[in-house]
């Protein structure tokens, strides 16, 4: 089965899931809006709606991941992109009392897809935020190498068990019950599409360090 066949299969499955999901969501919404429900019945109906919404979001992720990755190359201010990614997560970090620090060099990538790199670093940062406990620390650093740019994200979170390390970049592999395991694979796919590399080192109970290297020559 080639990539095109896989893409058709995913789109077909998504269509088969979305239609009944839409019917369930519409009917549950009508019942919630028009029927007089007991508190227990209302909670049950809201759980049904939330479950359908979760299912739809996961289907969207499957579909997006199955599409061929086509880069739109342009000049990208890497430092600005990283600062924007960090800024989006500031509130979430504050809720967990996480300190996130950055030490960024001014780096302009000559040929990169801003949206794909933004998605990649957002996924990596979200992974770190989910991994660290309350009061944890995340650091982001970037610097120029010869014909390359390097970005390091480091956290003092739970770390990854040695048995899980070979699988962390595999699609749909996750040790978190609420995750379908696409964050790290999406990030890796974007980095590799740029001709770059991503390296992950982790010690269980101590934290994780991810280094992204991107060509810039």
N, CA, C and O of each residue as an XYZ file, in Angstrom:
868
protein
N       0.848     -1.197      0.000
C       0.000      0.000      0.000
C       0.882      1.245      0.000
O       1.701      1.427      0.901
N       0.714      2.110     -1.019
C       1.535      3.312     -1.092
C       0.878      4.464     -0.339
O      -0.219      4.331      0.204
N       1.585      5.614     -0.321
C       1.100      6.771      0.438
C      -0.265      7.240     -0.050
O      -1.106      7.652      0.749
N      -0.488      7.178     -1.384
C      -1.761      7.631     -1.939
C      -2.900      6.731     -1.487
O      -3.997      7.202     -1.187
N      -2.629      5.430     -1.442
C      -3.647      4.483     -0.976
C      -3.986      4.723      0.497
O      -5.150      4.673      0.896
N      -2.951      4.982      1.294
C      -3.159      5.247      2.722
C      -3.990      6.512      2.905
O      -4.888      6.563      3.745
N      -3.678      7.538      2.101
C      -4.424      8.790      2.198
C      -5.904      8.571      1.861
O      -6.781      9.093      2.549
N      -6.180      7.796      0.800
C      -7.567      7.504      0.418
C      -8.282      6.711      1.511
O      -9.454      6.950      1.802
N      -7.558      5.761      2.111
C      -8.141      4.954      3.177
C      -8.526      5.819      4.375
O      -9.614      5.676      4.931
N      -7.622      6.716      4.764
C      -7.879      7.595      5.907
C      -9.059      8.517      5.622
O      -9.922      8.703      6.479
N      -9.101      9.100      4.410
C     -10.208      9.986      4.062
C     -11.529      9.224      4.067
O     -12.550      9.748      4.513
N     -11.510      7.982      3.569
C     -12.728      7.176      3.560
C     -13.212      6.854      4.962
O     -14.405      6.938      5.253
N     -12.269      6.480      5.834
C     -12.622      6.184      7.217
C     -13.144      7.427      7.928
O     -14.096      7.358      8.705
N     -12.508      8.565      7.652
C     -12.939      9.822      8.278
C     -14.374     10.149      7.886
O     -15.170     10.583      8.718
N     -14.697      9.937      6.614
C     -16.056     10.210      6.136
C     -17.062      9.311      6.844
O     -18.141      9.762      7.230
N     -16.707      8.028      7.016
C     -17.609      7.079      7.660
C     -17.822      7.406      9.139
O     -18.873      7.097      9.700
N     -16.824      8.032      9.768
C     -16.932      8.394     11.185
C     -17.654      9.726     11.353
O     -18.470      9.878     12.262
N     -17.358     10.693     10.481
C     -17.897     12.041     10.643
C     -19.416     12.094     10.483
O     -20.083     12.838     11.202
N     -19.967     11.322      9.560
C     -21.412     11.376      9.324
C     -22.228     10.968     10.556
O     -23.077     11.743     10.996
N     -22.000      9.781     11.125
C     -22.757      9.444     12.344
C     -22.411     10.347     13.524
O     -23.269     10.625     14.362
N     -21.165     10.804     13.596
C     -20.778     11.711     14.689
C     -21.575     13.007     14.611
O     -22.018     13.529     15.634
N     -21.759     13.530     13.390
C     -22.521     14.762     13.212
C     -23.981     14.569     13.615
O     -24.589     15.462     14.204
N     -24.546     13.395     13.294
C     -25.931     13.109     13.663
C     -26.081     13.034     15.183
O     -27.023     13.587     15.752
N     -25.132     12.338     15.836
C     -25.161     12.231     17.300
C     -25.060     13.611     17.936
O     -25.808     13.936     18.858
N     -24.123     14.425     17.434
C     -23.913     15.761     18.013
C     -25.147     16.640     17.841
O     -25.544     17.351     18.765
N     -25.756     16.589     16.649
C     -26.926     17.421     16.381
C     -28.097     17.031     17.277
O     -28.766     17.897     17.841
N     -28.341     15.747     17.407
C     -29.467     15.287     18.228
C     -29.240     15.542     19.715
O     -30.160     15.921     20.440
N     -28.009     15.328     20.156
C     -27.694     15.611     21.558
C     -27.861     17.098     21.856
O     -28.342     17.473     22.925
N     -27.458     17.952     20.895
C     -27.619     19.393     21.065
C     -29.071     19.805     21.165
O     -29.425     20.659     21.977
N     -29.923     19.195     20.334
C     -31.360     19.504     20.371
C     -31.967     19.093     21.708
O     -32.751     19.839     22.296
N     -31.601     17.902     22.184
C     -32.129     17.423     23.469
C     -31.705     18.352     24.603
O     -32.510     18.691     25.470
N     -30.444     18.758     24.593
C     -29.954     19.659     25.640
C     -30.671     21.005     25.615
O     -30.937     21.604     26.657
N     -30.976     21.463     24.415
C     -31.571     22.792     24.270
C     -33.062     22.802     24.582
O     -33.572     23.757     25.169
N     -33.771     21.725     24.184
C     -35.234     21.783     24.234
C     -35.871     20.927     25.321
O     -36.986     21.212     25.757
N     -35.183     19.893     25.759
C     -35.786     19.002     26.737
C     -35.459     19.453     28.163
O     -34.395     20.008     28.436
N     -36.414     19.193     29.057
C     -36.179     19.448     30.473
C     -35.545     18.198     31.065
O     -36.204     17.173     31.244
N     -34.288     18.300     31.359
C     -33.528     17.138     31.820
C     -33.175     17.262     33.295
O     -32.994     18.361     33.819
N     -33.083     16.130     33.943
C     -32.569     16.111     35.314
C     -31.080     16.442     35.266
O     -30.443     16.262     34.228
N     -30.517     16.923     36.373
C     -29.070     17.220     36.380
C     -28.217     16.038     35.938
O     -27.222     16.219     35.236
N     -28.598     14.831     36.344
C     -27.818     13.642     35.967
C     -27.916     13.378     34.471
O     -26.916     13.060     33.828
N     -29.137     13.511     33.907
C     -29.316     13.295     32.473
C     -28.598     14.365     31.666
O     -28.043     14.078     30.605
N     -28.607     15.600     32.165
C     -27.905     16.681     31.466
C     -26.407     16.427     31.435
O     -25.755     16.646     30.413
N     -25.858     15.962     32.559
C     -24.432     15.650     32.598
C     -24.091     14.538     31.612
O     -23.060     14.583     30.940
N     -24.968     13.538     31.533
C     -24.737     12.430     30.600
C     -24.757     12.906     29.155
O     -23.931     12.494     28.340
N     -25.725     13.792     28.843
C     -25.824     14.306     27.486
C     -24.627     15.181     27.140
O     -24.131     15.130     26.014
N     -24.158     15.981     28.090
C     -22.971     16.812     27.865
C     -21.737     15.931     27.665
O     -20.853     16.272     26.880
N     -21.673     14.800     28.371
C     -20.561     13.865     28.185
C     -20.577     13.280     26.777
O     -19.530     13.092     26.156
N     -21.790     12.992     26.282
C     -21.911     12.488     24.908
C     -21.389     13.526     23.922
O     -20.630     13.192     23.012
N     -21.793     14.786     24.096
C     -21.335     15.860     23.205
C     -19.824     16.020     23.264
O     -19.167     16.145     22.230
N     -19.276     16.017     24.468
C     -17.824     16.169     24.615
C     -17.085     14.994     23.976
O     -16.021     15.171     23.383
N     -17.655     13.792     24.099
C     -17.034     12.628     23.481
C     -17.025     12.716     21.967
O     -16.040     12.352     21.326
N     -18.121     13.200     21.393
C     -18.196     13.352     19.938
C     -17.203     14.419     19.458
O     -16.530     14.235     18.444
N     -17.117     15.526     20.189
C     -16.173     16.585     19.818
C     -14.738     16.065     19.861
O     -13.930     16.371     18.985
N     -14.430     15.270     20.897
C     -13.089     14.683     21.001
C     -12.824     13.766     19.808
O     -11.740     13.795     19.226
N     -13.814     12.958     19.450
C     -13.671     12.044     18.316
C     -13.421     12.815     17.025
O     -12.562     12.432     16.230
N     -14.165     13.901     16.810
C     -14.005     14.707     15.601
C     -12.606     15.331     15.534
O     -11.996     15.388     14.466
N     -12.109     15.794     16.675
C     -10.767     16.390     16.705
C      -9.705     15.351     16.366
O      -8.753     15.649     15.644
N      -9.862     14.130     16.883
C      -8.884     13.079     16.599
C      -8.933     12.674     15.127
O      -7.894     12.411     14.521
N     -10.136     12.624     14.550
C     -10.266     12.303     13.127
C      -9.571     13.368     12.290
O      -8.883     13.050     11.320
N      -9.750     14.637     12.667
C      -9.079     15.727     11.945
C      -7.568     15.562     11.990
O      -6.879     15.819     11.002
N      -7.051     15.130     13.143
C      -5.611     14.921     13.273
C      -5.142     13.784     12.374
O      -4.100     13.893     11.729
N      -5.908     12.687     12.326
C      -5.566     11.572     11.446
C      -5.485     12.023      9.999
O      -4.533     11.709      9.285
N      -6.518     12.777      9.571
C      -6.587     13.232      8.184
C      -5.410     14.144      7.861
O      -4.772     14.000      6.818
N      -5.127     15.079      8.754
C      -4.042     16.032      8.516
C      -2.704     15.324      8.421
O      -1.864     15.673      7.591
N      -2.509     14.331      9.273
C      -1.234     13.615      9.295
C      -1.049     12.753      8.044
O       0.080     12.478      7.636
N      -2.155     12.330      7.440
C      -2.066     11.465      6.267
C      -1.758     12.233      4.986
O      -1.361     11.639      3.983
N      -1.941     13.559      5.019
C      -1.706     14.354      3.810
C      -0.209     14.503      3.533
O       0.587     14.595      4.468
N       0.175     14.527      2.267
C       1.580     14.789      1.935
C       1.993     16.169      2.436
O       1.216     17.121      2.364
N       3.191     16.268      2.933
C       3.680     17.542      3.463
C       4.358     18.331      2.349
O       5.392     17.915      1.826
N       3.774     19.466      1.989
C       4.324     20.342      0.950
C       4.758     21.650      1.617
O       3.938     22.373      2.183
N       6.033     21.936      1.543
C       6.573     23.124      2.207
C       6.424     24.370      1.346
O       6.622     24.332      0.131
N       6.072     25.470      1.993
C       6.052     26.785      1.338
C       7.259     27.561      1.870
O       7.209     28.143      2.953
N       8.329     27.559      1.102
C       9.604     28.074      1.593
C       9.706     29.585      1.439
O       9.346     30.152      0.407
N      10.206     30.217      2.492
C      10.420     31.661      2.523
C      11.420     31.963      3.637
O      11.848     31.056      4.351
N      11.790     33.219      3.784
C      12.639     33.609      4.910
C      11.804     33.599      6.190
O      10.688     34.117      6.227
N      12.371     32.998      7.237
C      11.647     32.878      8.499
C      12.535     33.346      9.647
O      13.667     32.888      9.802
N      12.005     34.260     10.442
C      12.702     34.727     11.637
C      12.486     33.679     12.736
O      11.432     33.642     13.370
N      13.482     32.841     12.949
C      13.340     31.726     13.881
C      13.126     32.199     15.317
O      12.311     31.628     16.042
N      13.839     33.222     15.725
C      13.714     33.724     17.091
C      12.313     34.262     17.351
O      11.735     34.028     18.412
N      11.773     34.986     16.374
C      10.414     35.509     16.519
C       9.398     34.382     16.594
O       8.463     34.428     17.393
N       9.590     33.361     15.750
C       8.688     32.214     15.751
C       8.699     31.519     17.114
O       7.643     31.165     17.637
N       9.876     31.325     17.683
C       9.979     30.670     18.980
C       9.351     31.521     20.084
O       8.667     30.997     20.963
N       9.583     32.828     20.036
C       8.987     33.728     21.033
C       7.462     33.694     20.977
O       6.796     33.725     22.011
N       6.916     33.630     19.764
C       5.464     33.556     19.617
C       4.918     32.244     20.167
O       3.862     32.221     20.798
N       5.634     31.164     19.928
C       5.211     29.868     20.452
C       5.199     29.881     21.979
O       4.258     29.399     22.609
N       6.247     30.433     22.556
C       6.344     30.515     24.017
C       5.240     31.394     24.584
O       4.635     31.056     25.601
N       4.974     32.525     23.927
C       3.963     33.469     24.410
C       2.580     32.821     24.469
O       1.814     33.072     25.400
N       2.262     31.992     23.481
C       0.957     31.334     23.452
C       0.766     30.418     24.657
O      -0.354     30.233     25.133
N       1.862     29.848     25.145
C       1.767     28.893     26.247
C       1.981     29.523     27.621
O       1.953     28.823     28.634
N       2.194     30.835     27.664
C       2.473     31.495     28.949
C       1.358     31.259     29.971
O       1.627     30.899     31.117
N       0.099     31.466     29.548
C      -1.020     31.315     30.484
C      -1.110     29.889     30.999
O      -1.339     29.658     32.187
N      -0.928     28.937     30.095
C      -0.983     27.527     30.497
C       0.124     27.209     31.491
O      -0.085     26.465     32.449
N       1.286     27.771     31.261
C       2.407     27.559     32.186
C       2.120     28.179     33.549
O       2.454     27.599     34.582
N       1.502     29.353     33.550
C       1.189     30.022     34.814
C       0.211     29.211     35.648
O       0.306     29.182     36.875
N      -0.735     28.547     34.973
C      -1.707     27.721     35.696
C      -1.021     26.584     36.443
O      -1.479     26.175     37.511
N       0.067     26.075     35.891
C       0.815     24.987     36.544
C       2.038     25.515     37.290
O       2.845     24.742     37.805
N       2.163     26.839     37.341
C       3.322     27.466     37.992
C       4.628     26.973     37.387
O       5.607     26.723     38.091
N       4.619     26.841     36.079
C       5.812     26.422     35.350
C       6.595     27.649     34.912
O       6.022     28.606     34.392
N       7.890     27.618     35.121
C       8.743     28.721     34.649
C       9.328     28.332     33.296
O       9.991     27.302     33.164
N       9.077     29.160     32.305
C       9.619     28.906     30.973
C      10.557     30.054     30.605
O      10.157     31.218     30.584
N      11.796     29.707     30.320
C      12.801     30.728     30.027
C      13.342     30.511     28.619
O      13.271     29.411     28.072
N      13.879     31.570     28.050
C      14.431     31.460     26.692
C      15.709     32.269     26.567
O      15.859     33.336     27.162
N      16.623     31.728     25.778
C      17.869     32.416     25.442
C      18.078     32.211     23.946
O      18.629     31.199     23.513
N      17.629     33.190     23.167
C      17.553     33.013     21.720
C      18.474     33.970     20.972
O      18.491     35.172     21.233
N      19.227     33.421     20.054
C      20.009     34.253     19.140
C      19.101     34.722     18.000
O      18.133     34.047     17.648
N      19.422     35.874     17.433
C      18.684     36.347     16.274
C      19.074     35.535     15.040
O      20.156     35.719     14.483
N      18.185     34.634     14.620
C      18.486     33.747     13.496
C      17.408     33.884     12.427
O      16.219     33.754     12.716
N      17.828     34.146     11.199
C      16.909     34.208     10.070
C      17.164     32.992      9.177
O      18.233     32.860      8.581
N      16.176     32.113      9.092
C      16.282     30.965      8.192
C      15.992     31.423      6.772
O      14.986     32.087      6.525
N      16.867     31.072      5.840
C      16.730     31.547      4.462
C      15.594     30.858      3.706
O      14.912     31.490      2.899
N      15.388     29.563      3.966
C      14.362     28.809      3.246
C      13.666     27.854      4.221
O      14.190     26.792      4.556
N      12.472     28.261      4.667
C      11.742     27.438      5.633
C      10.246     27.703      5.500
O       9.825     28.736      4.980
N       9.460     26.754      5.979
C       8.010     26.896      6.010
C       7.624     27.317      7.427
O       7.712     26.525      8.365
N       7.200     28.559      7.568
C       6.930     29.104      8.892
C       5.824     28.330      9.624
O       5.963     28.011     10.805
N       4.751     28.036      8.929
C       3.619     27.363      9.568
C       3.995     25.969     10.064
O       3.607     25.569     11.162
N       4.754     25.229      9.247
C       5.140     23.881      9.643
C       6.101     23.894     10.827
O       5.996     23.060     11.726
N       7.044     24.849     10.826
C       7.980     24.933     11.957
C       7.264     25.416     13.219
O       7.566     24.963     14.323
N       6.322     26.328     13.049
C       5.538     26.803     14.200
C       4.782     25.629     14.825
O       4.779     25.469     16.045
N       4.151     24.821     13.997
C       3.427     23.651     14.486
C       4.378     22.678     15.180
O       4.043     22.108     16.219
N       5.552     22.493     14.609
C       6.532     21.574     15.188
C       6.951     22.021     16.587
O       6.937     21.229     17.529
N       7.323     23.292     16.715
C       7.795     23.769     18.020
C       6.657     23.872     19.029
O       6.882     23.679     20.224
N       5.433     24.174     18.573
C       4.295     24.176     19.476
C       4.063     22.774     20.047
O       3.793     22.624     21.239
N       4.169     21.762     19.205
C       3.992     20.384     19.673
C       5.080     19.990     20.668
O       4.805     19.333     21.672
N       6.309     20.392     20.383
C       7.409     20.066     21.289
C       7.244     20.766     22.635
O       7.486     20.174     23.687
N       6.831     22.028     22.589
C       6.629     22.776     23.831
C       5.440     22.236     24.628
O       5.509     22.122     25.852
N       4.357     21.907     23.935
C       3.189     21.333     24.614
C       3.552     20.020     25.294
O       3.089     19.729     26.397
N       4.373     19.243     24.632
C       4.825     17.981     25.209
C       5.596     18.225     26.501
O       5.444     17.490     27.477
N       6.422     19.260     26.493
C       7.193     19.605     27.692
C       6.279     20.098     28.812
O       6.450     19.717     29.970
N       5.304     20.950     28.464
C       4.380     21.483     29.464
C       3.596     20.357     30.131
O       3.366     20.384     31.340
N       3.189     19.371     29.342
C       2.436     18.247     29.892
C       3.321     17.340     30.752
O       2.831     16.661     31.654
N       4.612     17.333     30.470
C       5.521     16.413     31.171
C       5.984     16.940     32.519
O       6.240     16.157     33.434
N       6.096     18.265     32.653
C       6.663     18.807     33.897
C       5.589     18.926     34.971
O       4.421     19.166     34.667
N       5.989     18.758     36.226
C       5.033     18.899     37.328
C       4.829     20.373     37.664
O       5.477     21.246     37.087
N       3.934     20.637     38.590
C       3.737     22.020     39.073
C       5.059     22.539     39.609
O       5.762     21.850     40.348
N       5.385     23.770     39.222
C       6.643     24.365     39.654
C       7.831     23.948     38.824
O       8.973     24.248     39.172
N       7.571     23.253     37.716
C       8.650     22.780     36.861
C       9.287     23.892     36.035
O       8.856     25.045     36.065
N      10.316     23.513     35.303
C      11.081     24.484     34.514
C      11.257     23.971     33.088
O      11.579     22.802     32.871
N      11.040     24.861     32.118
C      11.298     24.567     30.707
C      12.217     25.656     30.179
O      11.969     26.840     30.410
N      13.268     25.274     29.478
C      14.173     26.260     28.890
C      14.269     26.036     27.392
O      14.291     24.902     26.915
N      14.324     27.144     26.661
C      14.435     27.107     25.203
C      15.642     27.944     24.809
O      15.775     29.092     25.234
N      16.516     27.372     24.002
C      17.710     28.098     23.564
C      17.934     27.858     22.078
O      17.635     26.784     21.555
N      18.463     28.871     21.410
C      18.806     28.703     19.993
C      20.160     29.348     19.735
O      20.527     30.336     20.371
N      20.890     28.775     18.794
C      22.148     29.394     18.396
C      22.520     28.943     16.991
O      22.046     27.918     16.501
N      23.375     29.730     16.359
C      23.805     29.437     14.991
C      25.015     28.514     15.000
O      25.932     28.670     15.806
N      24.995     27.567     14.101
C      26.148     26.719     13.838
C      26.593     27.008     12.407
O      25.979     27.832     11.729
N      27.634     26.355     11.943
C      28.074     26.556     10.565
C      27.039     25.973      9.607
O      26.862     24.756      9.544
N      26.360     26.837      8.867
C      25.316     26.445      7.903
C      24.109     25.771      8.550
O      23.309     25.134      7.864
N      23.980     25.909      9.858
C      22.845     25.304     10.555
C      22.360     26.211     11.678
O      23.083     27.081     12.165
N      21.111     25.977     12.071
C      20.570     26.609     13.275
C      20.161     25.499     14.227
O      19.638     24.471     13.797
N      20.395     25.698     15.512
C      20.093     24.677     16.509
C      19.146     25.251     17.570
O      19.351     26.355     18.073
N      18.121     24.487     17.891
C      17.174     24.870     18.940
C      17.112     23.733     19.957
O      16.919     22.573     19.591
N      17.277     24.071     21.232
C      17.234     23.080     22.298
C      16.093     23.397     23.255
O      15.969     24.521     23.740
N      15.266     22.397     23.520
C      14.194     22.515     24.507
C      14.469     21.506     25.619
O      14.624     20.312     25.363
N      14.529     21.995     26.841
C      14.892     21.135     27.963
C      13.891     21.322     29.094
O      13.488     22.445     29.395
N      13.488     20.213     29.724
C      12.568     20.305     30.860
C      13.029     19.380     31.983
O      13.820     18.461     31.772
N      12.519     19.647     33.168
C      12.858     18.805     34.324
C      11.645     17.967     34.725
O      11.366     17.772     35.908
N      10.931     17.474     33.705
C       9.714     16.712     33.945
C       9.953     15.254     34.275
O      11.015     14.858     34.755
N       8.921     14.470     33.997
C       8.935     13.057     34.402
C       9.939     12.225     33.633
O      10.331     11.151     34.088
N      10.365     12.709     32.465
C      11.280     11.931     31.649
C      10.558     10.763     30.986
O       9.357     10.578     31.181
N      11.280      9.991     30.216
C      10.701      8.893     29.447
C      11.398      7.592     29.827
O      12.624      7.535     29.926
N      10.611      6.564     30.036
C      11.176      5.253     30.393
C      12.003      4.726     29.221
O      11.611      4.900     28.067
N      13.141      4.084     29.497
C      13.997      3.564     28.414
C      13.261      2.688     27.403
O      13.598      2.695     26.219
N      12.252      1.930     27.861
C      11.532      1.056     26.925
C      10.680      1.845     25.928
O      10.346      1.347     24.853
N      10.329      3.092     26.303
C       9.485      3.914     25.429
C      10.293      4.779     24.469
O       9.754      5.257     23.471
N      11.563      4.986     24.751
C      12.378      5.893     23.938
C      12.410      5.536     22.447
O      12.317      6.440     21.617
N      12.537      4.250     22.074
C      12.581      3.943     20.636
C      11.271      4.240     19.902
O      11.251      4.295     18.672
N      10.169      4.431     20.652
C       8.859      4.582     20.030
C       8.301      6.001     20.052
O       7.245      6.253     19.472
N       8.994      6.939     20.714
C       8.376      8.250     20.964
C       8.028      9.016     19.688
O       7.121      9.848     19.697
N       8.739      8.745     18.593
C       8.432      9.431     17.338
C       7.560      8.589     16.406
O       7.345      8.957     15.251
N       7.059      7.460     16.912
C       6.190      6.611     16.097
C       4.761      7.151     16.134
O       4.264      7.480     17.212
N       4.089      7.250     14.986
C       2.698      7.736     14.966
C       1.791      6.855     15.824
O       1.874      5.628     15.795
N       0.915      7.526     16.596
C      -0.126      6.877     17.384
C       0.413      6.115     18.588
O      -0.310      5.337     19.210
N       1.689      6.339     18.918
C       2.239      5.735     20.127
C       2.265      6.788     21.228
O       2.844      7.861     21.055
N       1.639      6.482     22.357
C       1.626      7.439     23.456
C       1.477      6.700     24.774
O       0.799      5.676     24.851
N       2.119      7.228     25.813
C       1.959      6.682     27.157
C       0.906      7.463     27.936
O       0.621      7.150     29.091
N       0.320      8.500     27.285
C      -0.700      9.320     27.948
C      -2.080      8.858     27.504
O      -2.332      8.752     26.303
N      -2.982      8.580     28.444
C      -4.311      8.088     28.087
C      -5.107      9.052     27.211
O      -5.931      8.615     26.408
N      -4.872     10.371     27.356
C      -5.663     11.360     26.625
C      -5.037     11.769     25.300
O      -5.529     12.687     24.643
N      -3.964     11.103     24.898
C      -3.251     11.487     23.683
C      -3.252     10.347     22.676
O      -3.223      9.172     23.044
N      -3.285     10.722     21.366
C      -3.176      9.680     20.336
C      -1.758      9.627     19.777
O      -1.492      8.882     18.834
N      -0.847     10.408     20.349
C       0.556     10.248     20.016
C       0.976     10.788     18.661
O       1.775     10.163     17.965
N       0.441     11.955     18.275
C       0.846     12.542     16.998
C       1.734     13.776     17.155
O       2.321     14.232     16.174
N       1.845     14.321     18.354
C       2.607     15.552     18.548
C       4.056     15.449     18.126
O       4.527     16.250     17.318
N       4.770     14.471     18.665
C       6.188     14.310     18.328
C       6.392     13.853     16.879
O       7.290     14.366     16.212
N       5.588     12.901     16.364
C       5.739     12.545     14.950
C       5.492     13.712     14.001
O       6.190     13.846     12.996
N       4.512     14.555     14.303
C       4.246     15.743     13.467
C       5.456     16.665     13.474
O       5.866     17.175     12.431
N       6.028     16.874     14.666
C       7.214     17.727     14.773
C       8.379     17.146     13.987
O       9.061     17.861     13.252
N       8.602     15.852     14.144
C       9.726     15.217     13.446
C       9.536     15.286     11.936
O      10.490     15.550     11.205
N       8.314     15.051     11.461
C       8.062     15.082     10.021
C       8.385     16.454      9.441
O       8.984     16.550      8.370
N       7.990     17.518     10.145
C       8.257     18.875      9.671
C       9.758     19.162      9.634
O      10.261     19.752      8.678
N      10.466     18.739     10.682
C      11.913     18.991     10.754
C      12.642     18.226      9.642
O      13.503     18.786      8.963
N      12.298     16.957      9.460
C      12.949     16.151      8.419
C      12.628     16.685      7.026
O      13.477     16.634      6.135
N      11.414     17.197      6.827
C      11.046     17.757      5.525
C      11.909     18.968      5.173
O      12.105     19.274      3.997
N      12.422     19.655      6.191
C      13.323     20.792      5.979
C      14.779     20.350      5.785
O      15.664     21.187      5.606
N      15.021     19.046      5.822
C      16.387     18.560      5.729
C      17.122     18.650      7.048
O      18.351     18.589      7.087
N      16.370     18.795      8.133
C      16.975     18.910      9.450
C      16.981     17.598     10.211
O      16.771     16.528      9.639
N      17.225     17.697     11.503
C      17.289     16.499     12.342
C      16.737     16.842     13.718
O      16.786     17.995     14.148
N      16.216     15.842     14.399
C      15.692     16.044     15.754
C      16.209     14.919     16.634
O      16.119     13.743     16.282
N      16.748     15.295     17.777
C      17.355     14.321     18.681
C      16.725     14.465     20.060
O      16.594     15.575     20.576
N      16.341     13.352     20.647
C      15.709     13.371     21.969
C      16.510     12.515     22.935
O      16.817     11.355     22.660
N      16.839     13.111     24.069
C      17.499     12.379     25.151
C      16.673     12.581     26.415
O      16.243     13.697     26.708
N      16.453     11.513     27.156
C      15.608     11.609     28.339
C      16.047     10.623     29.402
O      16.510      9.522     29.103
N      15.893     11.038     30.646
C      16.182     10.167     31.790
C      14.930     10.122     32.654
O      14.428     11.157     33.092
N      14.435      8.925     32.892
C      13.234      8.762     33.694
C      13.389      9.418     35.058
O      14.331      9.126     35.794
N      12.446     10.315     35.394
C      12.471     10.996     36.684
C      13.319     12.251     36.712
O      13.343     12.955     37.721
N      14.027     12.550     35.606
C      14.904     13.728     35.614
C      14.537     14.761     34.549
O      14.702     15.960     34.772
N      14.046     14.316     33.409
C      13.672     15.283     32.394
C      14.065     14.866     30.996
O      14.585     13.773     30.770
N      13.805     15.762     30.064
C      14.005     15.475     28.644
C      14.672     16.659     27.964
O      14.414     17.817     28.294
N      15.534     16.343     27.007
C      16.219     17.373     26.212
C      16.047     17.029     24.745
O      16.432     15.948     24.299
N      15.460     17.967     23.991
C      15.254     17.789     22.550
C      16.061     18.840     21.806
O      15.993     20.031     22.113
N      16.823     18.380     20.824
C      17.626     19.283     20.005
C      17.162     19.192     18.564
O      17.147     18.116     17.967
N      16.784     20.333     18.015
C      16.359     20.414     16.612
C      17.438     21.155     15.832
O      17.831     22.264     16.195
N      17.910     20.533     14.764
C      18.898     21.165     13.905
C      18.289     21.404     12.532
O      17.737     20.488     11.923
N      18.390     22.642     12.045
C      17.820     23.018     10.756
C      18.904     23.588      9.851
O      19.714     24.395     10.307
N      18.942     23.192      8.582
C      19.945     23.742      7.659
C      19.666     25.206      7.388
O      18.510     25.624      7.315
N      20.713     25.973      7.241
C      20.557     27.392      6.975
C      21.737     27.900      6.145
O      22.387     28.891      6.478
N      21.980     27.184      5.059
C      23.101     27.594      4.242
C      22.798     27.522      2.771
O      23.655     27.840      1.947
